[in-house]
Amino acid sequence: MDAQGNLAPVIIKRKKVVQGGGHHGGAWKVAYADFVTAMMAFFMLMWLLNATTEQQRKGLADYFSPTIPITRVSGGGNGSFGGESIFSEMAQAQDGTGASASRPTLDNKARGITGSDASTEETAAQNAAFESLDEMLQGFGGESTVMENLLEHINTRITDEGLVIELYSRDTQQIFDKSTAAPTQLLEDLTDLIVEISKTVTNKIAIGGHVHAQPLVVRENSVWALSQARATQMRLMMESRGITDDRIQRVTGHADRELVVRDPMALRNDRLEIVLLRSDR
């Protein structure tokens, strides 16, 4: 008993291992990192909104927005149209039926076809004919100094409507007497040239009159009447030179609504547009 009582007591020492590095663990670090990341993203968003234009923001929004390809064959979705094309004549977004079946319209409009009905070959042939007329017109410039002076008042372009021949005034010479529909000798000579070109084809013709703006202090603004009178005068001059009246499709006065230079009162805005229309117009 005495021998056992003298033995040293056995002490068991257990070490407590703390995971996470500290009393509260490491979860707070993850939460703090997420908070800092979110704040950085928020301030970047605020900066981008302030540093970009409306058009740029719309472009960014369109980039991240989901899109569905739309073709004439299928809309690619299962929504209101049930996979039908938006050009379908038998389906509508509201109730899935109807379209042009309930509201008949021209076939080409119902199918979303716009512009000329002419085939690609016909359109190309007409463009080639218009280019030939343009070259013929420009070719007169080498005949004499008078012709070169006339061409300084002519501008041509080919559009979806046809060949547009623009006759315009300049500061040195005008096509009409000031504020009247009386043609000058310059316009008489230009009309001879245009009629000669127009007789080589049978296209219908449209005439449009444009004038420069008048001061706001005038009691009666006559731009509408003046532009119409000038277009009518051009029609009469062309008919007196051999253009038959059945070729004239329309005569229009545009007043000062379609300016070609920034200054609304500039003489350059005084002009006539003679359009050789496409055959399908």
Backbone hydrogen bonds, N-H to C=O, Kabsch-Sander energy under -0.5 kcal/mol:
donor,donor_aa,acceptor,acceptor_aa,energy
5,G,1,M,-1.6
6,N,2,D,-1.2
7,L,4,Q,-0.9
11,I,9,P,-0.5
12,I,10,V,-0.6
13,K,11,I,-0.6
14,R,12,I,-0.6
17,V,15,K,-0.7
18,V,16,K,-0.6
19,Q,17,V,-0.6
21,G,18,V,-0.5
25,G,22,G,-0.7
29,K,26,G,-0.8
30,V,26,G,-1.1
31,A,27,A,-2.1
32,Y,28,W,-2.6
33,A,29,K,-2.4
34,D,30,V,-2.3
35,F,31,A,-2.2
36,V,32,Y,-2.6
37,T,33,A,-2.3
38,A,34,D,-2.5
39,M,35,F,-2.5
40,M,36,V,-2.3
41,A,37,T,-2.4
42,F,38,A,-2.4
43,F,39,M,-2.5
44,M,40,M,-2.1
45,L,41,A,-2.2
46,M,42,F,-2.3
47,W,43,F,-2.1
48,L,44,M,-2.5
49,L,45,L,-2.4
50,N,46,M,-1.4
51,A,47,W,-1.9
52,T,48,L,-1.3
57,R,53,T,-2.4
58,K,54,E,-2.1
59,G,55,Q,-2.0
60,L,56,Q,-2.2
61,A,57,R,-2.4
62,D,58,K,-2.7
63,Y,59,G,-1.8
64,F,60,L,-1.7
65,S,61,A,-1.1
71,T,69,P,-0.5
71,T,74,S,-1.4
75,G,83,G,-1.0
76,G,83,G,-0.6
82,G,79,G,-0.9
84,E,81,F,-1.1
88,S,85,S,-1.7
96,G,92,Q,-1.5
98,G,90,M,-0.5
99,A,97,T,-0.7
101,A,89,E,-1.4
101,A,98,G,-1.8
102,S,99,A,-0.9
103,R,99,A,-1.5
110,A,106,L,-2.4
111,R,107,D,-1.6
112,G,109,K,-1.5
113,I,108,N,-2.5
123,T,119,S,-2.5
124,A,120,T,-2.3
125,A,121,E,-2.1
126,Q,122,E,-2.3
127,N,123,T,-2.4
128,A,124,A,-2.1
129,A,125,A,-2.0
130,F,126,Q,-2.5
131,E,127,N,-2.4
132,S,128,A,-1.9
133,L,129,A,-2.0
134,D,130,F,-2.4
135,E,131,E,-2.4
136,M,132,S,-2.2
137,L,133,L,-2.4
138,Q,134,D,-2.6
139,G,135,E,-1.7
140,F,136,M,-0.7
140,F,137,L,-1.0
141,G,138,Q,-1.4
142,G,139,G,-1.0
143,E,140,F,-1.5
144,S,140,F,-0.6
148,E,144,S,-1.8
149,N,145,T,-2.0
150,L,146,V,-1.9
151,L,147,M,-2.3
152,E,148,E,-0.8
153,H,150,L,-2.0
154,I,151,L,-1.4
155,N,166,E,-2.1
157,R,164,V,-1.7
159,T,157,R,-0.5
159,T,162,G,-2.9
163,L,276,L,-2.0
164,V,157,R,-3.0
164,V,162,G,-0.7
165,I,163,L,-0.6
165,I,274,I,-3.0
166,E,155,N,-3.4
166,E,164,V,-0.6
167,L,165,I,-0.5
167,L,272,L,-2.9
168,Y,153,H,-1.8
168,Y,166,E,-0.5
169,S,267,L,-0.5
169,S,270,D,-2.3
170,R,173,Q,-3.5
177,D,182,A,-2.8
180,T,177,D,-2.1
184,T,175,I,-2.0
188,E,184,T,-1.9
189,D,185,Q,-2.4
190,L,186,L,-2.3
191,T,187,L,-2.7
192,D,188,E,-1.8
193,L,189,D,-1.7
194,I,190,L,-2.5
195,V,191,T,-2.8
196,E,192,D,-1.8
197,I,193,L,-1.7
198,S,194,I,-2.8
199,K,195,V,-1.8
200,T,197,I,-1.4
201,V,198,S,-1.3
205,I,247,R,-3.4
206,A,275,V,-2.1
207,I,250,R,-2.4
208,G,273,E,-2.1
209,G,252,T,-2.8
210,H,271,R,-2.5
211,V,255,A,-2.2
213,A,264,P,-3.3
218,V,215,P,-1.4
222,S,220,E,-0.7
226,L,222,S,-2.8
227,S,223,V,-2.2
228,Q,224,W,-2.0
229,A,225,A,-2.4
230,R,226,L,-2.3
231,A,227,S,-2.0
232,T,228,Q,-2.3
233,Q,229,A,-2.3
234,M,230,R,-2.0
235,R,231,A,-1.9
236,L,232,T,-2.3
237,M,233,Q,-2.1
238,M,234,M,-2.3
239,E,235,R,-2.5
240,S,236,L,-2.1
241,R,237,M,-0.6
241,R,238,M,-0.8
242,G,239,E,-1.4
243,I,238,M,-2.1
244,T,242,G,-0.6
247,R,244,T,-1.6
248,I,245,D,-0.9
249,Q,205,I,-3.7
249,Q,247,R,-0.8
250,R,205,I,-1.0
252,T,207,I,-2.8
254,H,209,G,-3.0
254,H,252,T,-0.5
257,R,254,H,-1.9
266,A,263,D,-1.7
269,N,266,A,-1.6
270,D,267,L,-2.0
271,R,210,H,-1.9
271,R,269,N,-0.8
272,L,167,L,-2.8
273,E,208,G,-2.7
274,I,165,I,-2.9
274,I,272,L,-0.6
275,V,206,A,-3.1
275,V,273,E,-0.6
276,L,163,L,-2.7
276,L,274,I,-0.6
277,L,204,K,-2.3
277,L,275,V,-1.0
278,R,161,E,-1.9
281,R,278,R,-1.8
